[in-house]
Amino acid sequence: MCAKEKRLASCDITVRGAGIFGLSIAWAAVQCGARVQVMDPNGPASGSSGGIVGALAPHVPENWNAKKAFQFESLLMAQDFWTGVEAASGASSGYARHGRLQPIADDHALDLAHQRAGTAQELWQDHARWKVIPATDAPWEPHSPSGYLIYDTLSALVHPRRACDALVQALAANSVRIAAEAEDSGQTIWATGVTGLQDLSAQHSRNMGGGVKGQAALLQYDASGQPQLFADGLHIIPHCDRTVAIGSTSEREYTSPSDTDAQLDEVIARAKAALPALKDAPVIARWAGVRPRARSRAPMLGAWPGKAGHFIANGGFKIGFGMAPKVAEVMVDLLLDGRDNIPDGFRVEDNL
């Protein structure tokens, strides 16, 4: 249920797009008493939201800006957000907050990690910690040349497909189902991912964003309850279902949006080199998808310029699941109360 009193119970909202942004906004709006319909011709989580990685990891605690603050607030909201979804749906989102380990390469990186521990204490306050800890050569530790690791307690994870399915079921429990197509009713939010960015670019004189392909793999290995790892530029995510996700590539140019290739083989090899415990873990799934990246690199949120009653929530790119609770909150505040809490740099016009 919405943390605030229900507002404008007669308000109609149409959400176009059933990825993580669209589903999360629909869920937040339902909790606040709005009548909601969701449409997606391809079905829920048919794009990059149907991936397998699900890292909810913060930016480094330094050079603080609106984007980092927004993501920080969203990560703190995540526990209550996903607990509410799971209670309404009876389904698991795979959410867990067990933190993250990162290897430290050398003395320079070690000094920097210690500095960030101080800025984290200032910026994150009592909500989370960024620590430098000695490596112990435990099986679920990446090799660290310096002998030390960064451990932060803010990082969390979800299972993307399970999370989206839990949102769909939570909406269904509130009489909201996903339709392929219907007439718009009330205010309309366009959360249409890569297609939406391409359409916006076609309507304006500059590129508003596009798609970046990512490839990831799922390994059979039980590390549930362990911290996630970030090593050699890769996320290594121990899901609750006794699998480990590894990702991902970041490809601006590609031939097929959904095929995997030798680039994923190289990712798997790097992950197994960084964490020898995965050496004999079988690969049980390979995934590829195209993630929406706005021109500004931040999510693109707010009113659609020149199109009254229409709004945009797009550009989650690699941090869509981490940003989703806060994105949902600010978009519902805008639609139901007219309160604009969208940070500078996130606005649609910032991409024009």
VEXSE-904829 format. One record per residue: residue in three letters; x, y, z of N, C-alpha, C in turn. Coordinates in steps of 0.2 Angstrom, whole numbers, plus 2048, in hexadecimal, padded with zeros to 3 digits. Example, Ala and Ser with C-alpha at 12.3 -4.5 7.8 and 13.67 -1.06 7.14 Angstrom:
R   r n.east n.north n.up ca.east ca.north ca.up c.east c.north c.up
R ALA    842     7E4  827     83E      7EA   827    842     7F0  827
R SER    840     7F5  823     844      7FB   824    840     800  827
END
This chain:
R   r n.east n.north n.up ca.east ca.north ca.up c.east c.north c.up
R MET    804     7FA  800     800      800   800    804     806  800
R CYS    802     80B  7FD     806      812   7FD    807     814  804
R ALA    80D     817  805     80F      81A   80B    80B     820  80D
R LYS    808     823  808     804      829   809    7FD     827  808
R GLU    7F8     82C  80A     7F1      82B   80A    7F0     82A  802
R LYS    7EB     826  801     7E9      825   7FA    7E6     82C  7F7
R ARG    7E8     82D  7F1     7E7      834   7EE    7E4     833  7E7
R LEU    7DF     837  7E6     7DC      838   7E0    7D9     831  7DD
R ALA    7D5     82E  7E1     7D3      827   7DF    7D0     826  7D9
R SER    7CD     82C  7D6     7CA      82C   7D0    7CF     82D  7CA
R CYS    7D5     82E  7CB     7DA      82F   7C6    7DB     829  7C2
R ASP    7DB     82A  7BB     7DD      825   7B6    7E4     826  7B4
R ILE    7E8     820  7B4     7EF      820   7B1    7F0     81A  7AC
R THR    7F2     81C  7A6     7F4      817   7A2    7FC     816  7A2
R VAL    7FE     810  7A2     806      80F   7A2    807     80B  79C
R ARG    80B     80E  798     80D      80A   791    814     808  792
R GLY    815     801  793     81B      7FE   794    81B     7FA  79A
R ALA    81C     7F3  79A     81C      7EF   7A0    823     7EC  7A2
R GLY    828     7F1  7A1     82E      7EF   7A4    82F     7F2  7AB
R ILE    835     7F2  7AE     835      7F4   7B5    833     7FB  7B7
R PHE    834     800  7B3     831      806   7B4    82A     806  7B4
R GLY    827     804  7AE     820      804   7AD    81C     800  7B3
R LEU    81E     7FA  7B5     81B      7F6   7BA    81C     7F9  7C1
R SER    821     7FC  7C2     822      7FF   7C9    81E     806  7C9
R ILE    81E     80A  7C4     819      80F   7C4    812     80D  7C5
R ALA    810     808  7C1     809      806   7C2    808     804  7C9
R TRP    80C     800  7CC     80B      7FD   7D3    80B     803  7D8
R ALA    80F     808  7D7     80F      80E   7DC    809     812  7DB
R ALA    806     812  7D5     800      816   7D4    7FA     812  7D7
R VAL    7FA     80C  7D6     7F4      808   7D9    7F4     809  7E0
R GLN    7FA     808  7E3     7FA      809   7EB    7F8     810  7ED
R CYS    7F8     815  7E9     7F6      81B   7EB    7EE     81D  7E8
R GLY    7EB     818  7E6     7E4      818   7E5    7E2     81A  7DD
R ALA    7E7     81A  7D9     7E5      81C   7D2    7E2     815  7CE
R ARG    7DE     817  7C9     7DC      811   7C5    7E1     811  7BF
R VAL    7E4     80B  7BE     7EA      80A   7BA    7E8     805  7B5
R GLN    7EB     806  7AF     7EB      801   7AA    7F2     801  7A7
R VAL    7F5     7FB  7A5     7FC      7FA   7A3    7FB     7F6  79C
R MET    7FF     7F9  797     7FF      7F6   791    806     7F4  78E
R ASP    807     7EF  78B     80D      7ED   788    80C     7E8  783
R PRO    80D     7E9  77C     80B      7E4   777    810     7DE  777
R ASN    815     7DE  77B     81A      7D9   77B    819     7D5  782
R GLY    815     7D7  786     814      7D4   78D    819     7D7  792
R PRO    818     7D5  798     81D      7D8   79E    824     7D5  79D
R ALA    828     7DA  79F     830      7D8   79F    832     7D5  799
R SER    82F     7D7  793     832      7D4   78D    838     7D7  78A
R GLY    83A     7DD  78D     841      7E0   78B    846     7DE  790
R SER    84A     7E3  791     850      7E2   795    84E     7E1  79D
R SER    848     7E3  79F     845      7E1   7A5    845     7DA  7A7
R GLY    845     7D6  7A1     844      7CF   7A2    84B     7CB  7A3
R GLY    850     7CF  7A5     857      7CD   7A5    858     7C8  7AB
R ILE    85E     7C7  7AD     860      7C2   7B2    865     7C5  7B7
R VAL    868     7CB  7B6     86D      7CD   7BB    86A     7D0  7C1
R GLY    867     7D6  7C1     864      7D9   7C7    868     7DC  7CC
R ALA    86D     7DF  7CB     872      7E2   7D0    86F     7E9  7D2
R LEU    86E     7EA  7D8     86B      7F0   7DB    871     7F3  7DE
R ALA    876     7F7  7DB     87C      7F9   7DE    87D     800  7DD
R PRO    87F     804  7E2     880      80B   7E2    886     80D  7DF
R HIS    886     814  7DD     88C      817   7DA    891     818  7E0
R VAL    897     819  7DE     89C      81A   7E4    89A     821  7E8
R PRO    89B     821  7EE     899      826   7F2    89E     82C  7F2
R GLU    89E     830  7ED     8A2      836   7EC    89F     83A  7E6
R ASN    8A2     840  7E5     89F      844   7E0    897     844  7E0
R TRP    894     845  7E6     88D      844   7E6    889     848  7E1
R ASN    884     846  7DE     880      84A   7DA    879     847  7DA
R ALA    874     84A  7D6     86D      848   7D6    86C     841  7D5
R LYS    870     83F  7D0     86F      838   7CD    871     833  7D3
R LYS    876     834  7D6     878      830   7DC    874     830  7E1
R ALA    871     836  7E3     86D      837   7E9    866     833  7E7
R PHE    864     834  7E1     85D      831   7DF    85E     829  7E0
R GLN    863     826  7DD     864      81F   7DD    865     81D  7E5
R PHE    869     821  7E9     86A      81F   7F0    863     81E  7F3
R GLU    85E     823  7F2     858      823   7F5    854     81D  7F3
R SER    854     81C  7EC     851      816   7EA    853     80F  7EC
R LEU    85A     80F  7ED     85C      809   7F0    85A     808  7F7
R LEU    859     80D  7FB     857      80D   802    84F     80B  802
R MET    84B     80D  7FD     844      80B   7FC    843     804  7FA
R ALA    848     801  7F7     847      7FB   7F4    844     7F5  7F9
R GLN    846     7F5  7FF     844      7EF   803    83C     7F0  804
R ASP    83A     7F6  806     833      7F7   807    82F     7F6  801
R PHE    832     7F8  7FB     82E      7F8   7F5    82D     7F0  7F3
R TRP    832     7EC  7F3     832      7E5   7F1    82E     7E1  7F6
R THR    82F     7E3  7FD     82B      7DF   802    823     7E0  800
R GLY    821     7E6  7FE     81A      7E8   7FD    818     7E4  7F7
R VAL    81C     7E4  7F2     81A      7E0   7EC    819     7D9  7ED
R GLU    81E     7D6  7F1     81E      7CF   7F3    818     7CD  7F7
R ALA    816     7D2  7FC     810      7D1   800    809     7D1  7FC
R ALA    809     7D5  7F7     803      7D6   7F3    803     7D0  7ED
R SER    808     7CE  7EB     808      7C9   7E6    809     7C1  7E8
R GLY    80C     7C1  7EE     80D      7BA   7F0    813     7B7  7ED
R ALA    817     7BB  7E9     81D      7B8   7E5    823     7BC  7E7
R SER    829     7B8  7E6     82F      7BB   7E8    832     7BF  7E2
R SER    835     7C5  7E4     838      7C9   7E0    840     7C7  7DF
R GLY    842     7C3  7E4     849      7C2   7E4    84D     7C7  7E7
R TYR    84A     7CC  7EB     84D      7D2   7EE    851     7CF  7F4
R ALA    857     7D1  7F5     85B      7D0   7FB    861     7D6  7FB
R ARG    862     7D8  801     867      7DD   802    86D     7DA  806
R HIS    872     7D7  803     877      7D4   806    87E     7D7  805
R GLY    87E     7DD  801     884      7E1   800    888     7DE  7FA
R ARG    88E     7E1  7FA     892      7E0   7F4    899     7E0  7F6
R LEU    89D     7DB  7F3     8A4      7DB   7F3    8A8     7DD  7ED
R GLN    8AD     7E1  7ED     8B1      7E3   7E7    8B8     7E2  7E9
R PRO    8BC     7DF  7E5     8C3      7DF   7E6    8C7     7E6  7E5
R ILE    8CC     7E7  7E8     8D0      7ED   7E8    8D7     7EB  7E5
R ALA    8D8     7EF  7DF     8DE      7ED   7DB    8E5     7EE  7DE
R ASP    8E6     7F4  7E1     8EC      7F6   7E3    8EC     7FB  7E8
R ASP    8F2     7FE  7EA     8F2      803   7F0    8EE     809  7EE
R HIS    8EF     80B  7E8     8EB      811   7E6    8E3     810  7E7
R ALA    8E1     80B  7E5     8DA      809   7E5    8D8     808  7ED
R LEU    8DD     805  7F1     8DB      804   7F8    8DB     80B  7FB
R ASP    8DF     810  7FA     8DE      817   7FD    8D8     81A  7FB
R LEU    8D6     819  7F4     8CF      81C   7F2    8C9     818  7F6
R ALA    8CA     812  7F7     8C4      80E   7FA    8C4     811  801
R HIS    8C9     812  805     8C9      815   80B    8C6     81C  80B
R GLN    8C7     820  806     8C4      827   806    8BD     826  805
R ARG    8BB     821  801     8B4      821   7FF    8B0     81E  806
R ALA    8B3     81A  80A     8B0      818   810    8AE     81E  814
R GLY    8B3     823  814     8B1      829   818    8AB     82D  815
R THR    8AB     82E  80E     8A6      832   80B    89F     82E  80B
R ALA    8A0     827  80B     899      823   80C    896     825  813
R GLN    89B     825  818     898      826   81F    894     82D  81F
R GLU    897     832  81B     894      839   81B    88E     839  817
R LEU    88E     835  811     888      836   80C    883     831  80E
R TRP    885     82B  80F     880      825   811    87E     825  818
R GLN    881     829  81C     880      829   823    87F     822  827
R ASP    87A     821  82A     879      81B   82E    875     816  829
R HIS    874     817  823     870      813   81F    874     80D  81C
R ALA    87A     80E  81B     87E      809   818    885     80B  819
R ARG    88A     806  818     891      806   819    895     804  813
R TRP    89A     808  812     89F      806   80D    8A6     804  811
R LYS    8A8     7FE  811     8AE      7FC   815    8B3     7F9  811
R VAL    8B9     7FA  814     8BF      7F6   811    8C0     7F1  816
R ILE    8C0     7EA  813     8C1      7E5   818    8C7     7E0  815
R PRO    8CA     7DC  819     8CF      7D8   816    8CC     7D2  813
R ALA    8CF     7D0  80D     8CD      7CA   80A    8CF     7C4  80E
R THR    8CB     7BF  80D     8CC      7B9   811    8CD     7B2  80D
R ASP    8CD     7B3  807     8CD      7AE   802    8C7     7A9  803
R ALA    8C2     7AB  805     8BC      7A7   806    8B9     7A5  7FF
R PRO    8B6     7A0  7FD     8B4      79E   7F7    8B0     7A3  7F3
R TRP    8AB     7A7  7F7     8A7      7AC   7F4    8AB     7B3  7F5
R GLU    8B1     7B4  7F3     8B4      7BA   7F3    8B8     7BA  7EC
R PRO    8B8     7C0  7E9     8BC      7C1   7E3    8C3     7C2  7E5
R HIS    8C7     7BF  7E0     8CF      7C0   7E1    8D0     7C8  7E2
R SER    8D4     7CA  7E7     8D6      7D1   7E8    8DD     7D2  7E8
R PRO    8E0     7D5  7E3     8E8      7D6   7E3    8EA     7D9  7E9
R SER    8E7     7DE  7EC     8E9      7E2   7F2    8E8     7DE  7F9
R GLY    8E4     7D9  7F8     8E3      7D5   7FF    8DD     7D8  803
R TYR    8D9     7DD  7FF     8D4      7E1   803    8CE     7E1  7FE
R LEU    8C8     7E2  801     8C2      7E2   7FD    8BE     7E8  7FF
R ILE    8BA     7EB  7FB     8B4      7EF   7FD    8AE     7EB  7FE
R TYR    8AB     7ED  804     8A4      7EA   806    8A0     7F0  807
R ASP    89A     7F0  803     895      7F5   804    88F     7F2  806
R THR    88B     7F5  80B     885      7F1   80D    87F     7F4  80A
R LEU    880     7F9  805     87A      7FC   802    877     7F7  7FC
R SER    87C     7F4  7F8     87A      7F0   7F2    875     7EB  7F4
R ALA    871     7EA  7EF     86C      7E4   7F0    86B     7E1  7E9
R LEU    866     7DD  7E9     865      7D9   7E2    85D     7D7  7E2
R VAL    85B     7D7  7DC     855      7D3   7DA    856     7CE  7D5
R HIS    851     7CA  7D4     851      7C6   7CE    84C     7C9  7C9
R PRO    84F     7CC  7C3     84B      7D1   7BF    844     7CD  7BD
R ARG    844     7C7  7BA     83E      7C4   7B8    839     7C3  7BD
R ARG    83C     7C0  7C3     837      7BF   7C9    834     7C6  7CB
R ALA    839     7CB  7CC     836      7D1   7CE    831     7D4  7CA
R CYS    831     7D4  7C3     82C      7D6   7BF    826     7D2  7BF
R ASP    827     7CB  7C0     821      7C7   7C1    81D     7C8  7C7
R ALA    821     7CA  7CC     81E      7CB   7D3    81A     7D2  7D2
R LEU    81D     7D7  7CE     819      7DD   7CD    813     7DC  7C9
R VAL    813     7D7  7C4     80D      7D6   7C0    808     7D3  7C5
R GLN    80A     7CE  7C9     805      7CB   7CD    802     7CF  7D3
R ALA    806     7D4  7D5     804      7D9   7DA    7FF     7DD  7D7
R LEU    800     7DF  7D0     7FB      7E3   7CD    7F5     7DF  7CB
R ALA    7F5     7D9  7CA     7EF      7D5   7C8    7EB     7D4  7CF
R ALA    7EF     7D4  7D4     7EB      7D3   7DB    7E7     7DA  7DC
R ASN    7E9     7DF  7D9     7E5      7E5   7D9    7E1     7E7  7D3
R SER    7DF     7E2  7CF     7DB      7E2   7C9    7DE     7E6  7C3
R VAL    7E5     7E6  7C3     7E8      7E9   7BD    7EC     7E3  7BA
R ARG    7EA     7E3  7B3     7ED      7DE   7AF    7F1     7E1  7A9
R ILE    7F5     7DD  7A6     7F9      7E0   7A1    7F6     7DE  79A
R ALA    7F4     7E4  796     7F1      7E3   790    7F6     7E4  78A
R ALA    7F4     7E1  785     7F9      7E2   77F    7F8     7EA  77C
R GLU    7F1     7EC  77C     7F0      7F2   77A    7E9     7F4  77C
R ALA    7E8     7FB  77D     7E1      7FD   77F    7E1     805  77E
R GLU    7DC     808  77F     7DB      80F   77E    7DE     812  784
R ASP    7E2     818  783     7E5      81C   789    7DF     81E  78D
R SER    7E0     81E  794     7DB      821   798    7DF     826  79E
R GLY    7DD     82C  79E     7E0      830   7A3    7E7     832  7A1
R GLN    7EB     833  7A5     7F2      835   7A4    7F6     82F  7A2
R THR    7FB     82F  79D     7FE      82A   79A    806     82A  79B
R ILE    809     825  79E     810      825   79F    813     820  79A
R TRP    818     822  796     81B      81E   791    822     81C  794
R ALA    822     815  796     828      812   799    829     80C  794
R THR    82B     80E  78E     82B      80A   788    832     808  786
R GLY    837     809  78A     83E      807   789    841     809  783
R VAL    845     805  780     849      806   77A    845     809  774
R THR    83F     806  773     83A      808   76E    838     80F  76F
R GLY    837     811  775     834      818   777    83A     81D  776
R LEU    840     81B  777     846      820   776    847     821  76F
R GLN    846     81B  76B     847      81C   764    841     821  761
R ASP    83B     820  763     835      824   761    836     82B  763
R LEU    839     82C  769     83A      833   76B    840     836  767
R SER    845     833  765     84A      835   761    847     837  75A
R ALA    843     833  757     840      834   751    83C     83B  751
R GLN    839     83D  756     835      842   757    839     849  758
R HIS    83F     848  75A     843      84E   75C    849     84F  758
R SER    84C     854  758     852      856   754    859     853  756
R ARG    858     84F  75C     85F      84C   75F    85D     845  761
R ASN    862     841  762     861      83B   765    860     83B  76C
R MET    85A     838  76E     858      838   775    85A     832  779
R GLY    85E     82D  776     860      827   779    85F     821  774
R GLY    861     81C  777     860      816   773    861     80F  777
R GLY    863     80A  774     864      804   777    86B     802  778
R VAL    86D     7FF  77D     874      7FC   77E    873     7F5  780
R LYS    876     7F0  77C     875      7E9   77D    879     7E7  783
R GLY    876     7E2  787     87A      7DF   78C    879     7D7  78B
R GLN    87E     7D3  78D     87E      7CC   78D    880     7CA  794
R ALA    87C     7C5  796     87D      7C2   79D    87C     7BB  79D
R ALA    87F     7B7  7A2     87E      7B0   7A3    87C     7AE  7AA
R LEU    879     7A9  7AB     876      7A6   7B1    87A     79F  7B2
R LEU    87D     79F  7B8     881      799   7BA    87D     795  7BF
R GLN    87E     78E  7C0     87B      78A   7C5    880     78A  7CB
R TYR    87F     78E  7D0     884      78E   7D6    880     791  7DB
R ASP    880     78E  7E1     87C      791   7E7    881     795  7EB
R ALA    880     79C  7EB     883      7A0   7EF    87E     7A5  7F2
R SER    878     7A2  7F3     872      7A7   7F5    874     7A9  7FC
R GLY    872     7AF  7FE     874      7B2   804    87B     7B6  804
R GLN    87F     7B5  7FF     885      7B8   7FF    885     7BF  7FC
R PRO    88A     7C3  7FD     88A      7CA   7FA    88B     7C9  7F2
R GLN    888     7CE  7EE     88A      7CE   7E7    891     7D0  7E7
R LEU    894     7CF  7E1     89B      7D1   7DF    89B     7D5  7D9
R PHE    8A0     7DA  7D9     8A2      7DE   7D3    8A9     7DD  7D2
R ALA    8AB     7D9  7CD     8B2      7D8   7CC    8B3     7D8  7C4
R ASP    8B9     7DB  7C2     8BB      7DB   7BB    8B5     7DE  7B7
R GLY    8B2     7E3  7BA     8AC      7E7   7B6    8A6     7E3  7B6
R LEU    8A5     7DD  7B9     8A0      7D9   7B9    89C     7D8  7BF
R HIS    895     7D8  7BE     891      7D6   7C4    890     7CF  7C5
R ILE    891     7CC  7CB     890      7C5   7CC    88B     7C5  7D2
R ILE    885     7C2  7D0     87F      7C3   7D4    87C     7BC  7D7
R PRO    87D     7BB  7DD     87A      7B5   7E0    873     7B5  7E1
R HIS    86F     7B2  7DD     867      7B2   7DE    865     7AD  7E3
R CYS    85F     7AE  7E5     85C      7AA   7EB    85A     7A3  7E8
R ASP    85A     7A2  7E2     858      79C   7DF    85E     797  7DD
R ARG    864     799  7E1     86A      795   7E0    86D     795  7D9
R THR    86C     79B  7D6     870      79C   7D0    874     7A3  7D1
R VAL    879     7A4  7CC     87D      7AA   7CC    87D     7AD  7C5
R ALA    87B     7B3  7C5     87B      7B7   7BF    881     7BB  7BE
R ILE    883     7BB  7B8     889      7BF   7B6    888     7C3  7B0
R GLY    88A     7CA  7B1     889      7CE   7AB    88D     7D5  7AD
R SER    88D     7D9  7A8     88B      7D7   7A1    88F     7DB  79C
R THR    88E     7D9  796     891      7DD   790    88D     7E4  790
R SER    890     7E9  78C     88D      7EF   78B    88F     7F1  784
R GLU    88A     7F0  77F     88B      7F0   778    887     7F5  775
R ARG    88A     7FA  772     887      800   76E    885     7FD  767
R GLU    889     7F9  765     888      7F6   75E    887     7EF  75E
R TYR    882     7EC  75B     881      7E5   75B    87C     7E3  755
R THR    87C     7DD  753     878      7DB   74E    872     7D8  750
R SER    872     7D4  755     86C      7D1   757    86B     7D3  75F
R PRO    865     7D6  760     863      7D8   767    863     7D2  76C
R SER    861     7CC  76A     860      7C7   76F    865     7C1  76F
R ASP    869     7C1  76A     86E      7BB   769    874     7BC  76E
R THR    877     7B7  771     87D      7B7   774    883     7B5  770
R ASP    889     7B7  772     88E      7B5   76D    895     7B4  772
R ALA    89A     7B5  76E     8A1      7B4   772    8A2     7B9  777
R GLN    89F     7BF  776     8A0      7C4   77C    89E     7C2  782
R LEU    898     7BE  782     896      7BB   789    89A     7B5  78B
R ASP    89D     7B1  786     8A2      7AC   788    8A8     7B0  78C
R GLU    8AA     7B5  78A     8B0      7B9   78D    8AD     7BC  794
R VAL    8A7     7BE  795     8A5      7C0   79B    8A5     7BA  7A0
R ILE    8A2     7B4  79E     8A2      7AF   7A2    8A9     7AD  7A5
R ALA    8AE     7AD  7A0     8B5      7AB   7A1    8B8     7B0  7A6
R ARG    8B7     7B6  7A6     8B9      7BC   7AA    8B6     7BB  7B1
R ALA    8B0     7B9  7B2     8AD      7B8   7B8    8B0     7B2  7BC
R LYS    8B1     7AC  7B8     8B4      7A7   7BB    8BB     7A8  7BD
R ALA    8BF     7AC  7BA     8C5      7AE   7BC    8C5     7B2  7C2
R ALA    8C0     7B7  7C2     8C0      7BB   7C8    8BE     7B7  7CE
R LEU    8BA     7B2  7CD     8B7      7AE   7D3    8B8     7A7  7D1
R PRO    8BD     7A4  7D3     8BF      79D   7D2    8B9     798  7D4
R ALA    8B5     79A  7D9     8B0      795   7DB    8AB     794  7D6
R LEU    8AB     798  7D1     8A6      797   7CB    8A9     793  7C6
R LYS    8AF     790  7C7     8B3      78D   7C1    8AF     787  7BE
R ASP    8AC     783  7C2     8A8      77D   7BF    8A0     77E  7BF
R ALA    89E     784  7C0     897      786   7C0    894     786  7B9
R PRO    88F     781  7B8     88D      781   7B1    888     787  7AF
R VAL    889     789  7A9     885      78F   7A6    87E     78C  7A5
R ILE    879     78E  7A8     872      78C   7A7    86E     790  7A2
R ALA    870     796  7A1     86C      79B   79D    870     7A0  79B
R ARG    86F     7A3  794     873      7A8   791    86D     7AD  78F
R TRP    86E     7B4  791     869      7B9   78F    86C     7BF  78C
R ALA    869     7C2  787     86B      7C8   784    864     7CC  784
R GLY    865     7D3  784     860      7D8   784    863     7DF  783
R VAL    85E     7E3  781     860      7EA   77F    85D     7EF  785
R ARG    861     7F2  788     85F      7F7   78E    85F     7FE  78B
R PRO    859     801  78E     858      808   78B    85D     80D  78F
R ARG    861     811  78B     865      816   78E    864     81D  78B
R ALA    861     821  790     860      828   78D    866     82C  78C
R ARG    865     831  788     86B      835   786    86F     838  78C
R SER    86C     83A  791     86F      83C   797    872     837  79C
R ARG    871     831  79A     873      82B   79E    86F     82A  7A5
R ALA    86B     82F  7A7     867      82F   7AD    860     82D  7AA
R PRO    85B     82A  7AE     855      828   7AC    851     82F  7AA
R MET    84D     82E  7A5     849      834   7A2    842     834  7A4
R LEU    841     839  7A9     83A      839   7AC    837     840  7AB
R GLY    830     840  7AB     82C      846   7AB    827     846  7A6
R ALA    824     84C  7A5     81F      84E   7A0    822     84E  799
R TRP    81F     84B  794     821      84B   78D    820     852  78A
R PRO    825     855  789     824      85C   786    820     85D  780
R GLY    81B     861  780     816      862   77B    811     85D  77A
R LYS    810     858  77F     80B      853   77E    807     853  785
R ALA    802     857  786     7FF      857   78C    7FC     851  78F
R GLY    7FD     84F  795     7FA      849   798    7FE     843  797
R HIS    804     844  794     808      83E   792    80F     83F  796
R PHE    812     83A  798     818      83A   79D    81D     835  79A
R ILE    823     835  79C     828      831   79A    82C     82E  7A0
R ALA    82D     828  7A0     832      825   7A5    836     81F  7A1
R ASN    83C     821  7A0     840      81D   79B    847     81E  79D
R GLY    84B     819  79A     853      81A   79B    856     817  7A1
R GLY    853     811  7A4     855      80E   7AA    85C     80B  7A9
R PHE    85E     809  7A2     864      807   7A0    867     801  7A5
R LYS    86C     802  7A9     86F      7FC   7AD    86C     7FD  7B4
R ILE    869     803  7B6     867      804   7BD    85F     804  7BE
R GLY    85C     802  7B9     854      802   7B9    851     7FF  7BF
R PHE    853     7F9  7C1     850      7F6   7C7    852     7FA  7CD
R GLY    858     7FC  7CE     85A      800   7D3    857     807  7D4
R MET    855     80A  7CF     852      810   7CF    84A     810  7CF
R ALA    847     80A  7CE     840      809   7CD    83C     80C  7D3
R PRO    83D     80A  7D9     839      80C   7DE    839     814  7DF
R LYS    83E     817  7DE     83E      81F   7DE    83B     822  7D8
R VAL    83C     81F  7D2     839      821   7CC    832     820  7CC
R ALA    82F     81B  7CF     828      81A   7D0    825     81F  7D5
R GLU    829     821  7DA     826      826   7DF    826     82D  7DB
R VAL    82B     82F  7D8     82B      836   7D5    826     836  7D0
R MET    825     831  7CC     820      832   7C6    819     832  7C9
R VAL    817     82E  7CE     811      82E   7D1    80F     834  7D4
R ASP    814     837  7D8     814      83E   7DB    812     843  7D5
R LEU    815     843  7D0     814      847   7CA    80D     846  7C7
R LEU    80B     840  7C6     804      83F   7C3    7FF     840  7C8
R LEU    7FF     83E  7CE     7F9      83F   7D3    7F9     845  7D6
R ASP    7FF     848  7D8     7FF      84E   7DC    802     854  7D8
R GLY    805     853  7D2     808      859   7CF    80E     85B  7D2
R ARG    811     857  7D6     817      859   7DA    81D     856  7D6
R ASP    821     85B  7D4     827      859   7CF    82D     859  7D3
R ASN    82F     852  7D5     835      851   7D9    83B     84E  7D5
R ILE    83A     84F  7CE     83F      84C   7C9    846     850  7CA
R PRO    84B     84D  7CB     852      850   7CB    854     853  7C5
R ASP    858     859  7C5     85B      85B   7BF    85F     856  7BC
R GLY    85F     855  7B5     863      850   7B2    85F     84A  7B0
R PHE    859     849  7B4     854      844   7B2    84F     846  7AE
R ARG    84E     84C  7AD     848      84F   7A9    848     84D  7A2
R VAL    842     84C  79F     842      84B   798    845     850  794
R GLU    844     857  796     847      85C   792    84F     85C  792
R ASP    852     859  797     859      858   798    85C     854  792
R ASN    858     851  78F     85A      84D   789    859     850  782
R LEU    855     856  782     853      859   77C    859     85D  77A
END
